[in-house]
Amino acid sequence: MANWESFTRLRDDDPYHAWMMHRRRSESAARGTIPDPGPVCPIIIEALGNAFRDKGEDGPAPTFDDLRGSLEFIRELFNSERLFMSAFDEAHLDRSLNEIDGLSGELNETHDYFRYYLVYDFEDDIFPVPKEDWSKYFSFKYIGAGITDIVRGDRTIQRPPAASPNFDVALTVIDDSFAFLNEEFVHRAPIRGGGVSYKWQFEEIWIQEYEPMFGSFVFNGFRLGNSAVGNGLTNPHGRSDFNLYRDAYRAIDGRDYIPLSLGATSHQQLAFLESHGTHVTSRAMRVFDECNDHGLNLSLTGVALPVQVTENTSGSTLGSYVLAGIRQAMMWNDQYYRKVDSDEVKEVPLVVNFSYGILAGMKDGTSKLNCAISAMIDARNNFLQRRPTALVVPMGNSFDTRSVAEDTLAPGGDPLELDWVVLPDDRTSSFIEVYAYSRGDADLAFEFAPPAGEVDPLTVSTAKKGKDYKTYVWKRDVREEKGEEVYRHAAEWSEWAPEKDSRWKRRVLIALGPTQTFDPAVGDVPHGRWKLRITNASDEDVEILAMVQRDDTPGSYPERGKQSFFDHPDAWQEGASDYDATYFPKSGNYTRLGGPVAYDKTASSFAAIDSKHVFVVGAAKGEHGDGIDPTTGQTDLPIAFEESYYTAKGPRREGKSSCNDGPDYSGLADRSDTSLGIYAAGTYSNIDITLGGSSVAAPELAGLCAAEPKLIVLGTDYFTYYNNTNPAPIKPPDSRFGLIKEAIK
């Protein structure tokens, strides 16, 4: 049998990205095609870098001259092709330099986000040690996973259109796709004297993955505006949806792009009756239209993430793109600010809906991605010239996924023993994250054994005193070829330093390759019950939190991932129903999950973002499945009265007593116990479909924020007080339901 081997990891910034780099390198070697110099990483950089100091800290505050010097240095790097950037960001850089031209003195928060750019650099230039010292001018805020198919070539800068001066509030939806020619997003009005006028509800959509034919410089996506959709809105010749979308893409660069091809091997965003982003946007717009009592004029924009990002539900490829999407929403919103008179600037509050969630992660608010998101959101809300901005995210749907286990291990006591059930025919990687806390060093001993005898069990201890973190790998089919070791990278155990300011003392990632692959260069693993045993090796009690990462397949995507889960002998008890325990949680007659497997701490990692301007929304079900209120006879949405059976449970931030135990708000996700999902627009015009989950509940609150901008301005403080008009006292949110919509009236 094979053994686990000590391994020197190639990246030391993120466990998932390191795992991806290790596998990519070994698979490329097995194919004899190691790229030189390798793939590129999408990176959010922050101008001024380590030289930036906030007011109140030691040292002088940065000036506009400092920022200008930093941006000019970045511009020179792009001109010399030592870094790469998209045309979007080149336009953003030029605009930033123009905006601060002639300004002097101390830099203020109004121009803070001018410091953020999405760029690309070769992975081998960054890891294991950066080849350039640019820290005086900028720092790497977030480094994404290496990508092998980035397009490079000539630069063609797309300038933003002239901004409408009439918007009162703005909504940006970041999601997987938008059926942008759907009737839901077209406003028709009769013209005096005959005829009809057409207005597209979207101002713009940024489709991040589409590479226009402008040569081969890095070009991440394109902007879709009114000029590209004009014929699709009027459709004078009665063309099909298929041809209308093809014409819209052809208007960009002359190509025939077919977004509806069922013969393609990758996901086709508009080839199915349902498309997630379309449904979410439709839901938000319908709630806004229903609740817009102030007659507000809404700006609607969208950011469509790359397919590779959305089909990878672990979130390991998401970070750079969602940060760029949030920043783009802010750039759009900035166009709407204008002076009403010499002293006053009209305020146009912005709400961003991001209906994504992942199961595992540093749920104490300290993950790099969560910190970067909260910093961008809080920076705008703290401007000297305030620009109110809110983000809405879902709580998650993992209540009964058996994705969480927790225990407190006594010194010399019983270990934590878990079965990790990894399913057959899983074409994606599977992950466990383990965190530990104690007043001391939280030393642990791990035993990890496969269900079959292809590899010996791994026995390893955590690093002493938090130093010399280890990585062990299972190499399959090792051989020598031309003096080089060639193998398939099948599994990995690695210890990592917890993030800065984290409460955790230990952080471990266990990663497995797919259980099914048709590629002879890809390391696969046996399916079944992998055994995990964790023992306390210290002289203090140690808290353990273990989480299985999300690995399912989104709806309408080709089947790839299959969700693994924990199991334990005490997790099931005789007579317990798989449904009753959630619908009758207070009966006391049985316990569905017991032992270390838990419902608790099943909230999405994004629910831990630490900002009062980030709303977390849980999923609730209605009391009346037909959508009619028998008291009033109204046919509006049914009243949310109880949590949906799947909605996740808090707390949202581990170890933070000040954090809400559950969501801030529960939006409608299911009409009743038997009528699941909520109706909103499907992909094709004049079709409604039902989708459920907290990702569908989230846009209800996003629509309410747009209709009542005070929600955006005050953030979660709105639920505590707003002119003393909310019900008093408001019941604190519980671990699953949060606040009901009566709190927003």
N, C-alpha and C positions, 0 to 999 in steps of 0.2 A: 504493500500500500504506500501511497505518497505521503509526504510529511508537509506540514506548514513550515514556511521558511521566513526568516527575518528579511525585511525588505526596506530599502531606502526610498522613501516616497519622493515623487517628482514635484509635487505642489504641497505647500504647507499653509495654505490660506483657507481651504474649505474641504471637508472630507468627501463630499459628493463629487466635486470637481476633480479632486485628486484621484478618486476611483475611476472616473471617466477617462482621465488622462492615462492612467496605468493600463487600462483595458485597451484603449485606442492604440497605444504604443505596441503592446504585445500582439494585438491582432494585425496591425500593419506589418510587424516583423514577420509574422507567420505567412503573410501574403507576399513578403519581399517588397513592400511598397511603403517603407517609412518615409513620410514626406519631409522635405528639407526646404525651408526651415520649419515646417509644421503648420498646424492650424492656427487661426487667430482667435483672440478672446474679445468679446464686447465688454468695454470697460466704461464705467461712469467715473470721470475724473473731476477733481475739485480744484479750480484755479486758486493760486496762492499757497496751496499745499500746507506743509508744516509751518510755514511762516505766518499763517493766519492766527491771530489772537483776538478773542472776544474782548470787548470793553470790560474793564474791571479786573482783568488778569494782568500779571506783570508784563511790562514791555509796552511799546507804543502800539496803538491801534493801527490797522492797515489803512492805507490811503488809496484814493483813486489812481494815483501814480503807480502804486504797487500792483493794483489790479490790471492796469493798462500794460505794465511790463510783463506780467504773467501771461496775459492773453496774446500779446505780440510774440512772446516766446513760443506759445502753443501754435500760433499761426505759422511761424517759421518751420516748426517740426512738420506740419502738414505740407507746406510748400516743398520741403526737401524729401517728403515721403518717408520720414522716419517714424511717423505714426500715420494712421489712416482714419478718416472720418467720413460720415455720410454727407450728402449734399445738404440735408436738413441742418446738420450741426455746423457746417461751414457757413450757412446762412445765419444761424444763431450766433456764431462767433463774430461775423462781420457786423451784425446788428448790435451786438454787445459793445464792440469797439466804437461804433458810431454813437451809441447812446451815451457813453461816458466821455466822448471827445470833448475836451475843454473843461470838464469837471475837475475840481481839485479839492483838497482837504480830506477829512476823515471819511472813510468808506462807511456807508450806512446800510441797514438791512434791506432797503428798497431795491438794491441791485444785487442782493445776495445770490439769487438763483442764476445770475449771469455767470456764476462760477462753475456751473455744472454742464458737462458735455459727454455725449456718447461717442467713444472713439474705439479703434481696434488696434491691437498690437499682437505680434506673433507670440504664441504661448511659450516658445523656447527662448524668447528674448526676456520674458518676465520670470520664468521659473527655471531652475530653483533660485537663482539670484538675478535680479534685474541688471541688465548690461549698461544702463544709463542711470545717472543720479539726477533726477529732475525735481527732487522734493522741494527745492527752493521756489519753484514756479507752480507746481501742482502735485497733488497726491492722488493715488488710486483709491477712490471711494468704494467701489464695488467691482470686482473682477468676475466676469461670467465664465461659463464653461467654454472650452475650446471648440471652434466650429470649423469644419473642413470645406464647406461649400460657399463661403462668402464671395460675392461678386466684386471684382475690382476693375477699375477703368477710368474713363474720362469723368470730369466733374461737371455736372449741370445743376446749378443752384435753383431751387424753386422758391420764389419769394412768396410771402404770405399775401393773400388778397387784401384789398382795402376793407377795413373793419366797419361793420355796421355800427352806427352810434346809438342804436335804439334798444339794445338789450338791457334787461333788468337783472337777469340771473343766468347762470351758465351751468350746463350739465355735460360732462364727458363720460362716456362708457368705455371702459377698457375690457375687451373680451376677445373671443376667438374669431368671429366673423359677423358680417352684417349683410343681410339681404337689402341692400341700400336702395333698390328700385321698388321695394314693396309698397303697396298702396298705403300702408300705415305711415310711411314717411313722405307722402306727397300730399300737399294741401292744394285743393282746387277751389277756385272762387269764380263766380260768374262775373263777366265784364259787361258794363253798361253798354247797351247797343248790340249785345250778342257775343258769344264766344266764352272761353274759359281761360283763366290765368292759372299757371302751375308754379308752385313754390316747393322746392326740396326742403324738407325739415332739417336735414343736416346742413351745417355750414361747411364742414370738411370731415373726411375720414382719412386717417393715416393707416395704410395697409403696410405693416412693417416688413413683410417677407417678400413682397413682389419686387423683382429686380428689373427695372426698365432697361432697354437696350441703349445705354449711353456709354458703351465701351466696357471696360473692366475695372474701373476704380470702385472702391467700396461705395455702394449705394444701398442703404437700408430702407426699402420700401418706397412708397410714393404717396402723395396727397391726392385724394380724389375730391374734386370740387364740382361746381355746377356745370362747368363747360363740358365735363366728361359724361354727365348724366342727362343733358338736355333732351336728347332724342328719346331716352328711356322714360322720361317723365310724360311726354306728350304721346309717344308711340303712335305716330300718325298712320302707320301701315299695319297696325295690329300684329306686330311681331311677337314671337314667343319669349318667355322669360330667358330661355337659353340664349337666344340671339340678342336680346337687349343687353344682357350682361357682357356678352362677347363684344358688342359694339362699344360699351362703356370702357372696357379695357383697351380696345383698339384705339380709342380716342387719346389714350395716354402716349403711346409710342408706335402705333401702326401695326402692332403684332396681333395675331389671333391667340388670345389666351382663353382657354376653355375651363371655366371654374365648375362645370357641371359634369365632367367626364367620369362616368361610373367605371370605366375601364382602367383608370389610373390606380397605381398601387398605393399611393399616399391618400390621405384624407382630402376630399373635395368639399370645400366649405359650403357650397350652395347646391349640393347634389341630393339633399334629403329634405323631407318635409319640415324637419326641425333644424334650426341653427341657433345655438345657445345665445350668442350676442344679439341676434334679431329679437328673440323672445324677451331677453332682459331689457333691451332698450324699449321695446313696445310696452312692457309692463310699467316701466318708469314713466313713459310719456302718458299712458292712460291715467295713472294716478295723478300726475301733474295736471292734466286737463280737467279731471274731476274735482281737484282741490284748489285750483287756481282762482281763489276768490278775489285776489287783488288785481286781476287782469295783467299779469306780468308777461313780458315778452321774453321768451326763452331762447338761448343759444344752445344748440345740440351739436356735439362733435363726438367722434368715435376714434378709438385706436384698436386696430385688429392685430393681435399678437401672431407671431409665426406659428404655423401648424406644428412644427417640431417642438415648440414650447408648450402648446396646449395638450398635445397627446402624451407628453411626459408628465404625468400627474404627480410625480415626486417633487416637482418644483425646482429641480436642480439646474434647469436651463432658463429659468424665468427671470431672475433678478435684474439684469441689465435692461431687459426690454420693458419691464413694468416701470422701473425708475425713469426710463426715457419717455414712457407713455404719460406718466404723471407730470413730468416736466413739460411735455408738449401741451398738455391740458392747460398748464399755467401760462405758457407762451400764447396760446390762443386767447385765453382770458385777458391777458394784458392788453390786447388790441382794443378791448371794449372800454377800457378806462379813458375818460376824457374829462377835461375841465368844464364844469358847469358855469363857473364864473372865475374870477381871478384867484379866489381863495379855496374853492371847493372842487373836489374831483368826484364824479359820480361813481358810487360803489356798485360793482357787479359781482356779487358773491358766486363762488364756484363750488359745485359738488361733483366729485368723481366717484363713479360706481365701479368697483372691481370685484366681481362675483367669482372669485377663485378661493380655494382653500387647500391646505396640505395637513396631513395628520400629525406628523412629528416635527420637532424643531425645538429650539431653545425658548420655551414658553415662559420665560421670565422677562421678556421684553428686550433682551440684549443681543439678539441675532443681528448680523451685519445688515441684512436686508431690511429688517424691521426698523433698525435705528436709522438707516438711510431714508426710509419712507417718512418716519416721524420728523426727522430733521427738515426735510423739504416742506412738509405740511406746516410745521410750526414756524418755519422761517417766514412764510407768507403771512401767517396770522400775527406775527410779531413785527412786521414792517413798521417803520415810523409812519409811512403812509399805508395803513392797513389794507390788506387785500384778503378778505375772508375766504377761506378754503376748507372744505371738509372732504373726508374720504369715507365711503361706506363699504364694508366688507362683511361677508357672511360668517356666522359662528361655526358652521361645519355640520356634517351629516353623519358623524361617526359614533353616535351614542352606543350602538350595539354591534360595532365592528370587531370587538375584542382586540383593539389595537393598542390598549394601554394596560400595563401591569405596574403595581407599586407595592412596596413592602418596606418595613424597617427591620434591618438585620442587626441582631445583638452580637457583641464580640463572642466568638466561640459558639454561637448559636446555629440554628438550622439555616442552610442556604436557601436562596430563592431559586426554585427549579421551574422552568417553563418549557413547554413544547412550542416551537415556532413552526406552524403548519404552512409549508410552501407548496403551492398547487402545481399540478402538471400542466403542460402546454402553455406555460408563461414565457413569453418572448422578451420580457424586460427584466431588469435587475430588481432585486428585493433588498430592503434595508431594515435594520433595527438601530435605534439610537438608545443608549443607556446613559443616564445621568445619576450622580451620587452626591450626597451632601452629609457632612458631619462637622462637628466643631474642630476635629483634628484633620488628618490628611485623607481620610476616607479611602484607605488602601483596600483593594479588592482583588480576589482571585477569580478568574473566569475559566470555565470548561465549556467547550463548544464542540458538539459531535454531530456528524451527518447521519441520515437515516440508513445509508448503505455504506459498505466498507471500502469505498474508493479512496478515502483519505483518512488518516488517523485523526482522532479527536485533538483539538487544540487546547493546551493548558498554558495559561499565561497570567501574569500578575500585572497590575497597574504600576506605572513608574513611581519610584520612591521620591517623595517630596516634590512631586509634580514636575519632574525634569526627565529628559531623555525619553520622550514619548515614542512608543514602539508601533511598528506596522508589521503584520504577518500576512503572507499570501499563500494561497493554494495554487500552484502552477501545474497545469495539465499538459501532457504530451511534450515534456521538455526534451530538447535535442540540440545538438550543435550543428550549425550551418555556416560555413565560411568563417569559422572562428568566433561566431556570435551565438549566444544562447537564444533559442527560439522556443516559445511556449504559449499556452493559452491561459490567460489570467482569469481564474474561475471564481475565487472568493477572497475576502480580505477582512481582517480584524485590525482596527487602528484606534489608537488613543490620541486625543486632541486636547489642547488647552481650552478650557471654557472661555467664552468671550469676555472682554473687559467688562467689569461691573456685574458679572453674573454671580448668582448665589451658589452655583454648583462648584464642587471641588474636582469632579471627574466627569469626563465626556468620552464615550466610546461609540464608534460606528462599526457595525457588522454588515458587510455587503455580500450578496450572492449574485452570480451571473444568472442568466435565464435557465429555465428547466427545459426549454425547447428551442433549438436553433437549427437552421438549415445551412449555416455558414461553418465550414470546417475550421475556420480560423478563430471562432468565438468560443470561449470557455464556458461550458454549461455545467449545471450541477444537478444532482438527483432531487426529485420532488419527495415530499413526505414530511415526517416530523423531525426537524432538527432540534437537538436537545441543548438548552442553555442553562447553565448552573453558575450562580454568582454567590461567592462566599465573602463574608466580612473578614478581612485580614488585619484590621486595626483594633485598637482597644477602646473604641467609642461606638455607640449606636450609629448606623449609617442608613440614611434614607435612600431608597432606590426608586427611580422612575424609568421604566423601559417603554418605548413606543415603537410600533411598527409604522413605517412610512407608507404613505398612500401609493398604490400601484395598480389602480383599476384602469379601465378603458372608458373614456368619455362616450356619451351617447352619440351615435352616427359615425364614430371613428372605427377604422379597421381593428378587429380584435387583436390586442397585443398583451397588455398587462392583466394579471389576475391577482386580486388582493389576498395577500397572506395574512395570518392572524395568530394570536396567542391561544394556547389551550392549557388547561390545568385540571387535575382530578376534581378540585372543588368548584370548578366553574359551572358545573351542571348538577342539579339535584333532582331526585326522583319526583315526578309529577309536575315539574316546572314546564310551563308552556313557553314557546319561543315568542309569544305575543302578549300573554296575560300580564307579565311582570311590568311591561311598559304602560299598559292601559289601566292597570290597577296597582300602582306602585305602593299604595298605603294599606293594602289588604292584610299584610303581615303573615300570609299563609305560606309563603314560599320565597325563596331567593333565587333568581335566575342565574346571576353571576356571583360567584363567591371566591374565596381565596384571594390571590393577588391580582386576578384579572378584574378590571374596574371599568365602570361607566365614567368615573370622574376624570377630569383633565383631558377630555376628548375634544375640546375646542380646537379649531384650526390654529396653526402657528400664527397666522396673520391677526387673530383676535388678541394677541399679546402686544400689538403695536401700542406704544406708550404715548398717547396724545389725546387730549380731550376733544380734539377735532376729528377723531377717527371713531365712527359709529360702528358697532358690531351688532349684527341682526341675526336673530334666531328664527327658526321655522315654526309656524303655528298652523293649526287647522281650524276650519270654520265650524260653526254649530249647525248651519243649514246648508246642506249640499246643493240645493237648487239655487242658492244665491239670493233668496228672497227673505227679507226680514219680516216675520209674521206680525210684528208689532206695528211697523209703519207701512208695510206693503212695498217698501222700496226694493228695487231690483239691483241695487249696487252690490259690492262685494260683501260676502258674509262676514260676520264679526269673528275675529280671531279670539278663541276662548280657551284653548289648551295647546300645549306644545305638540308638534308632530312627533311621531314615535321615534324618528331617527335623529332629531336635532341634538346637537352635541351638548355636553354638560361642562360647566366651569369647574374651577376658576380659570379666568382667562390668562392671568399672569401668575405663574407659580411663585410662591413665597412672598407675594406682595399683599399685605393685609388691606391696603387702600384700594385695591383693584376690585371691580365688580365681580361677583361670583358667576354671573351669567351674562347674557347679551344685554345691550342697552334697550333693545326694542325687539319685539317679535312681529314679523310681517307674515301675511297670509301666504302659505305655500301649498295648502291642501284645502279643498272645499269642505270635506268631511272625512270621517273614517273610511268611507267606501268610495268617495269621489276624490281621488288623489290628484294633485297638481292644480295649477291655475291657468286659465285660458289667456293667451296672448298670441301675437302674430307668429305664424309659421314662416317658412322660407318663401313660399310662393304667394303672390298677391291674393288677398281675400280669403286666406286660409288661417283659421285659428287652431292652435294645438295646445295641449296641456304639458307643462313641465312642472316638477316640484323641486323641493330642496331649499336650503337656506340661501342658495345663490339666486333663487327666484323671489325669495322674501326680501332680499336686500334692496332691489330696485323700488320696492314700495316705499321704503324710507328715503331713497334717493329722490323719488318723485315728490315726496312730501317736503323734503329739504328745498327743492326748487320752487315749490309752491309757497313755502313759508321760509324765506331766507334767514329769518332770525335763528332758525335751527343751525344754519351754517355759521352765523356770526358768534353765537354763544356756545356752540358745540354741545357736549353732554351736560353742560350747566343748564341748558334749556329744560331738561327733565326735572331739575331741582327747583328752578324758579324762572318764571318769565312773567313779569308784571303781576305776580301772584294770581294768575288766571288759571294755572293748572290745578288739578284736584289736590287738595292739601289734607293730610300729608300723602305724597305719592308713595306707594308701597315699594320698598327697595326690590330690585329685580332678583328673582331667585336664580338657581343655577342653570335653568333651561328656558324659562319663559320670558323674563325681562318685563318690559313695560308694554302695555297695550295701547292701541291707537287713541284711546280717549285722552291720553296725556299730550296729544298734539292736536289741540283744537282751540 
